[in-house]
């Protein structure tokens, strides 16, 4: 599907050729063993832990969007763990953005560091120095939840290390880290790609066949396999990905502009705002600015009153769904944010309704 626009590719990605009397997207394949006659390599499918046609179809679809080899996992954290443990050994160093997703930092602190991996957690401005002599450089831009933006191309091309970009906040239609020099892209398909807040999946994309093969071996040997039904649901949702992203991103920009104009809101971060500290870099390396906004209401009480006063903003974690959601992020711990810090994910409601509801909730 090269040469077509993002929306066209998302609608058609991974679909089989036309065949009389068949659906556009065949249903999920449920199997433990498959029929296998003769040699074990006589079929690509023999036992579900080794491969499933439903995964293969969705991996092909995501591969079209990333222009890379894609390996699917049952969650974003399963994908992250596979990347970390297939690329790091005792004595290696891992340089990581100290503001990246707390689950990734927790795996590094709890399981890697005690086993002899040197962990270098630094602010984005210090990543280039921390990457010197490191085996892996782990980046996330825009970061979750603080939406810090930094120059992925400069870091990836300047590092003598394996470079990983967690692209979950942006997604493949808004940012292409492999084009910027990264070796791997990690994305939680739980978020925008599936978009309905009803499943968990994650994937790794790479343009190195050997690296993809190592990840598939890990998936097979550890049993870190996705469910076929969840995979089919995610593939079905891919057709509306570009549409959902366009609507929700427009809502996010409108909300960010509203929030930035209020005296009772501080610390508004959204890469699409011209005044955002990361706007210039984001404009260079991103195709769109996404659906996530961060802002601060000062204290826990104001943040909680805002969330309970809204009719359209659901108090929930995660992001990238059809419904607008937000949460007081400090309730989880693990992130260096204030008690009044809010991470909001704009959904696909009518913009006028969403803006009015937000104004009412802030006033309350």
N, C-alpha and C positions, 0 to 999 in steps of 0.2 A: 504493500500500500504506500510505498514511498512516492513522494510527489503530491500527495493529497494533504489537506488541512488536518489539524488535530482533531476536530470534531468528526470528520469523516472517518479517520483512522480509528477513533475510539468506538464508533458505531459498528464498524466491521471487523475490528481486530480479533483474530483467532477463530473466525467462523469458517466452517468447512465449505468446500465448493457446493454449488447448487446440485441437489439430487431430488428427483421427483418423489413427492410424498414424504419428505423428511422435514423436520423443523429447521429454522435458521440456526438455532443453537441446540444441539442434542442434549438431552437430560443427563444428570449425573450418573456415573457408573459406580455401582456398589458391588464390591467384591473383596474377598480376602485372597483366595487363590483364583487364578484364571485357568481355563483350559490350556494345557501346554503339552503338545505332542512332540516327542523326539528331543532334540538337543535344547538346553535351557536358553540358548541364544536364538532360537528359531522364531521367537516373538518378542516384541518390546515389552509385553506385559505378561508376567508370570505369577507374581505375588504382590499384593497391594503395597507392602512396605518398599518395594523396589520401584514402583511406578504405577500410574493410573492415567487412563486416557483423558479424564476430566482435568487433572492437573496439567497434563501436557498441553491441552488446548488453551487453558488460561495462561500458562507460562508463555506460549507462543504469542498470545494476544499482548501481554505485557512486554514481551520482547520486541514487538513491532513498535510500541510506544517509546521504548528505551533504546531501540536499535542495538540490542545486546542480548546475551544469553541470560535467561532469568531462571532462578531456582526458588521454588515456592516453599514456605514453611507455615506452620499452624498459627503463628503470631509474629508480630514484629520483634518481640524479645527472643523468640526461638531463632529468628534469622540473625539477630545481633549476636546471640551466644554462639551460633555456628561460625560466624565471621571471626569472633574473638578467639575461639578455641582452635580453629584451623590455621590461624596465622601467628599465634603467640606461643612461645615455649619459655620455661624457666630461664632467666637471664636476659630475656628481651625487655625492651622498654615500650610502654604505650603512652603516647602523648595525646591528651584528650581535652577538649573544651570543658572547662569546669561548670559551664552552664548548660551542657547538653542533657538529654533526657535522663532523669534520675535512675531509671531502671538499668540503663547501660552502666552508669557509674557504680550502681550497687553490685552488679555482677563483677566489675573490675575490682572493687574494694573487697568483696566478700570471698571471691573464689580465685581470682588471678593473683592479686598482690600477696596473699599468704603462701602461694605456691611458687613464688620467686620471680614474678613479673614486676618490673619497676613501673610504678604508676605516676605519671606526671600530669596532674590536673592544673591547668593554668587558664587565665583569661584569654579571649581570642587574640588580643594584641601580642601575647607571648607565645602563641602556638608555633611560630616559625623557629624560635629558639629551642623550644621544648622538643621539636621534631628532630633536632640534630642528634644523630646516633640512635634514634628510636627505630624500632621495627615497624610500628604501625602509628599512623597519625589519624586520629578519629575526629571528624568535624561534623557540625550541624548548623546549617544556616538557611533560613532563619531558625534560631534556636527555640526550644520548647522548655519553659513557657515564656521566656523574656523577650523573644523575637529580636535577638541580636543578629546583625547581618555582617558578614565579613567576606573578604575576597577569596573565594574558593580556588580560583584559577592560580592566583599568585602562590598560595600555600601548596596546592597540589603539584604544581610544576616546579616549585623550589625545593620540595622535600625529597630527600633520599630515603624514602620510607614507603611502605604500602599505605595508600591513602584511601580512607573510607569516608563517605559523606552520608549522614542520615538525612534523607530528603523528604521525611514524612510531612513536615509542615508545608512544604511547597508542592511536592508531587511531580510526576513526570511531565505534565503539560505546562507547568509553571517554571521548571528548572531542570536542566540536563547536566548534572555534575560530571558524567562521563565525557561529555564534550569539553568540559573545563579541565580535564586531565586526571580526574579521580580514577582509581583502579576499581573501586566497588561503589555501588549505590545501595543503601538499605532503605526500604520504605515499608511502613506499616499500612497494609491494604485495608486494615480495620477502619481507616479514616475516610478520606475523600473518595478513594477508588471504589469502595463498596457503597458508602454514602447513606446507608439506611440504619446504622447503629444496631445491626442485628447479627454480626459475626466478627470473628477475629482471623486474620491472615497476615502474613508478612512475606517479603521477598528480597532477594539480593540480585542485582544486575551487574554483570561484568562483561567485558569484551575479550577476556582471556579464557579460552576453552578449558585449559588445565585447571584454572581456579574454580570454574563452574563445576567441573568434574569432582574436585575435592569436596565441594559443598554438597553435591549429590551423594557422594560416598558417606559423608557425615550424616546426612538425613536418613540414609538407608540403615546405617549401623546403629544409630541412636534411636531410631523410630520416631524422629521429630517430623511427623508427616501430617499434612493437612487433610481435613475431611472432604470427601468428594461433594457432599451437599453444599457445604459452605463455599467451596471453590466454584461450584456452578452458580450459586447465588451471586458471588462477586463478579463472575464473568457476565452474567445477565445484567448486572448493574453498570457495567463498563460502558454500555451504549449511551447512557445519559450522563456520563462523567463530565464531559465538556460543557453540557448545558447547565448542570448543577453548579459546576465551578464558576461559570460566567455569572450566573445569577447571585450566588452567595458572595462572590468576590465584590460585585458591585454594591451589595448590601454592606459588606465589611467596610468599604471605603466611605460610604455614606455615614455609617455609625462612627467610624474613626474621626471624620470631620466634625460630627456633632459633639463627640466627647472632647476633642481638642479645643473646641470653642467654649467650653464651660469652665467657670472658675472653681467649681467644687470637685473637679476631676483633675488628677495630676498623672504624670508619667505615662501619657498615652504613647504606645508603640504600635505602629503599623507601617510596613515598608513602603506602602503606596502613598503615604503623606509626604509631600515635598520637604517638610521640616523634620522628618524622622532622621535620626543620626545615620541610619543605614540606607537611606533612600538612593543616594548616588551609586553605591555598589549594587544595590538590588536592581536598579534600572539597567545596569550593564549586564548582570548575569541571570536575571529572571525574566520570563516572558509575561508573568502576571504576579500579583502580590499576595494572593491567597485570601483565606477567609478568617484568619485568626487575628484578634486584637488583644493587646494587653493594656491595662490601666490600673490606677490605684485610687481607692476611695478613702484612704487615710487610716482607717482602723477596721477592726473586725465587725463592730456593730453596724457601721454604715454599709459595709459590703454585704452583710447578711440581710439588712433591711432592703437593699437594692434587689437582691435575688428573690426575696419573698414577695416584694411588691410588684414584680413584673408578671404580666399575664402570658407573654409570648416567649420569654427566655426561661428555658428549663434549667434547673440547678442540677447539673450532671457533669461528670468528667468526660474526657476524650473530646474529639472535635471532628469536623468534616461531614456532619450529617445534614439531612434535609431540614431539621428543626434547629433553630438557634438555641445554643446551650452556653452556659457560663458557670464558673465556679470560683470560690475563694480558694486560690491555689495553696495557700499556706496550711490548709486543713490536713494535707497529706504529709507535710514535712518533707525534707530532702531537697527543697529548692530554696535558694537564697532570695526570698521575696518577703515583702512586708505582710502584715496581718490583713491589710485591706486590698491586697493585690488581686485583681480579677483577670482571668483568661476567658475570653469570649470567642465563640465560634459562630459566625453569622450563618444562618440557614437561608432557605429559599422563600420565606414569607414575602408578602408585598412590602416594599421598602417603606412606604408611608406608614403602614401599620407598625412596623418594627421601630421606626424612629419615634413615633408618637408614644409607643409603649415604653421605650427606653427613657424618654423625657419624663413620663409620669413616674417611673420607678426611681429615677434620680431625685425628683422633687420629693417623693415620699421618704 
